[in-house]
Amino acid sequence: MQKRVLLIMMVLLSALAACNAQPTPVLPTLVPTSTTAPEATTTDIPSAEPARAQVTPTARSLPPTWTFTPVPSETPRRATATLVATVPQITPLDVCGTFAVDFSRTVTSFPADTEPVVAWTPVQGAQIYRVTLFAPDDFGNLASLFDGYTDQTSYTFTSDLYTFEVGEQYGWEVYPIDNLERQMCTSRGGELSPFTP
């Protein structure tokens, strides 16, 4: 019976202890438990820089350009042409190949009291010809005695232009000139020898 009384007392003490019992404190653990934590929320933290406006990128456009658009008119316009005077350019080989002294009409030896005639073949495109008479000077250099112009293919050295002296040697040359006053070909010529009749 003693065991029974002891057992009853223990039960009573336990019940009494349960009534005055304090809740057992929960100690923190290093291992997290499986309880669900509340979701974190974001809070904007103000920065030191001013806020920049959000710009939506758009396609850039070029400035407007001018495009020619013909305006219809009642009467159609005609294209105008500018007339340009062109001078036909003839190469020296084309026209100067046949330029030469015409010996059938040229006098090389003549009496001093006559007027010698010199002649040459025509040059296509020539407007005039320049004829020069020359003779050696005291130093042996050729000196021009007379220059003349003609639109013919022959030239006569008249006595009023120059008086030839017997025993002297004379020379002559000619070259064609175009309408722009340019020499077209190299000069051609020969000798003139006056003699006593």
C-alpha positions in Angstrom: 0.0 0.0 0.0 2.8 2.3 0.4 3.6 2.0 -3.2 0.2 3.0 -4.1 0.1 6.1 -1.9 3.4 7.1 -3.3 2.2 6.8 -6.8 -0.9 8.9 -6.1 1.2 11.6 -4.6 3.4 11.8 -7.6 0.5 12.1 -9.9 -0.9 14.9 -7.7 2.4 16.8 -7.6 2.7 16.5 -11.4 -0.8 17.9 -11.8 -0.1 20.6 -9.4 3.1 21.4 -11.1 1.4 21.6 -14.5 -1.1 24.1 -13.3 1.6 26.6 -12.1 4.0 25.8 -14.8 5.7 28.6 -16.8 6.1 28.2 -20.6 9.4 26.8 -21.6 11.5 29.4 -23.4 12.4 28.7 -27.0 16.1 28.8 -27.6 17.5 29.9 -30.9 19.1 27.3 -33.1 21.7 27.5 -35.7 19.7 25.5 -38.2 16.7 27.3 -39.6 13.4 25.6 -39.1 10.9 24.9 -41.8 8.6 27.7 -40.9 7.7 30.1 -43.8 9.1 33.5 -43.5 7.3 36.6 -44.8 8.3 37.7 -48.3 10.8 40.5 -48.6 9.6 43.8 -50.1 11.8 46.2 -51.9 12.1 49.8 -50.8 13.6 52.4 -53.1 16.6 54.1 -51.5 17.1 57.6 -52.8 20.4 58.1 -54.6 22.6 61.2 -54.6 22.1 61.7 -58.4 18.9 63.4 -59.8 16.5 61.0 -61.4 16.7 60.9 -65.2 13.7 60.8 -67.4 13.2 57.6 -69.2 13.4 58.1 -73.0 12.0 55.6 -75.3 14.3 55.1 -78.3 12.7 56.2 -81.6 14.0 56.2 -85.2 15.9 59.4 -86.0 14.7 61.3 -89.0 16.8 63.3 -91.4 16.0 66.9 -92.1 13.8 67.5 -95.1 15.6 67.7 -98.5 14.7 69.6 -101.6 13.7 67.5 -104.6 13.1 69.0 -108.0 9.7 68.3 -109.3 8.8 69.8 -112.6 5.7 72.0 -112.6 3.5 71.2 -115.5 2.9 74.1 -117.7 0.4 74.8 -120.4 3.1 75.0 -123.1 5.9 72.5 -123.1 9.4 74.1 -123.0 11.8 73.3 -125.7 15.4 72.5 -124.9 17.7 75.3 -126.0 21.0 74.6 -127.5 24.0 76.9 -127.3 25.8 77.2 -130.6 29.5 77.0 -130.3 31.7 78.0 -133.2 34.2 75.3 -133.7 37.3 75.7 -135.7 38.2 72.4 -137.4 41.6 71.4 -136.2 43.7 70.0 -139.0 46.8 68.2 -137.9 50.0 69.2 -139.6 50.5 65.8 -141.2 47.1 66.0 -142.9 47.7 69.4 -144.7 51.4 70.0 -144.5 52.5 66.8 -146.2 52.0 68.3 -149.6 53.1 71.8 -148.7 56.2 72.5 -150.8 57.9 74.9 -153.2 56.3 74.9 -156.6 59.5 74.8 -158.8 57.5 75.0 -162.0 56.5 78.6 -161.1 59.5 79.7 -159.0 62.5 81.5 -160.4 65.8 80.7 -158.7 68.2 82.6 -161.0 67.1 85.8 -162.6 68.4 89.0 -164.2 69.0 91.7 -161.5 66.7 94.2 -163.3 63.7 91.9 -163.3 61.2 90.9 -160.6 61.5 87.3 -159.4 58.5 85.2 -158.6 58.4 82.5 -156.0 55.5 80.0 -155.7 54.3 77.1 -153.5 51.5 74.5 -153.2 48.3 75.5 -151.4 47.5 74.4 -147.9 43.9 73.5 -146.9 42.7 75.9 -144.2 45.3 78.6 -144.8 43.9 82.1 -144.8 47.1 83.9 -145.8 50.8 83.1 -146.3 53.8 85.0 -144.9 56.7 85.5 -147.3 60.2 86.6 -146.0 63.2 87.7 -148.0 66.6 87.5 -146.2 70.3 87.7 -147.0 73.5 87.1 -145.0 74.8 90.2 -143.1 78.4 91.2 -142.7 78.8 88.7 -139.8 77.4 85.7 -141.8 74.1 85.7 -140.0 70.8 85.7 -142.0 69.0 89.1 -141.8 65.4 89.6 -142.8 65.1 92.2 -145.6 61.4 92.1 -146.2 58.2 90.4 -144.8 55.0 90.3 -146.8 51.6 88.6 -146.8 49.4 87.2 -149.5 46.4 85.1 -149.9 47.7 83.7 -153.2 50.2 80.8 -153.7 52.8 83.0 -155.3 54.6 86.2 -154.6 56.5 88.7 -156.8 59.4 90.7 -155.3 58.8 93.9 -157.1 61.6 96.5 -157.5 59.9 99.0 -155.3 60.1 96.4 -152.4 63.7 95.6 -152.8 66.6 96.1 -155.2 68.6 92.9 -155.8 72.4 93.2 -156.2 74.4 91.1 -158.5 76.8 88.8 -156.7 74.7 88.5 -153.6 72.9 85.4 -152.4 69.3 85.8 -151.2 67.0 83.4 -149.6 63.2 83.3 -149.2 60.7 81.3 -147.2 56.9 81.0 -146.8 54.5 79.4 -144.3 50.7 79.3 -144.1 48.7 81.0 -141.4 45.2 79.9 -140.3 42.2 82.0 -139.3 43.4 82.2 -135.7 46.7 83.8 -137.0 48.7 80.6 -136.1 51.5 79.2 -138.2 50.2 75.9 -139.6 53.3 74.3 -141.2 57.1 74.7 -141.1 58.4 77.1 -143.6 59.5 76.1 -147.1 61.7 78.2 -149.4 64.8 78.4 -151.6 67.6 80.6 -152.9 67.5 83.5 -155.3 70.5 84.4 -157.4 70.4 87.6 -159.4 72.8 87.9 -162.3 73.8 90.6 -164.8 71.7 90.4 -168.0 
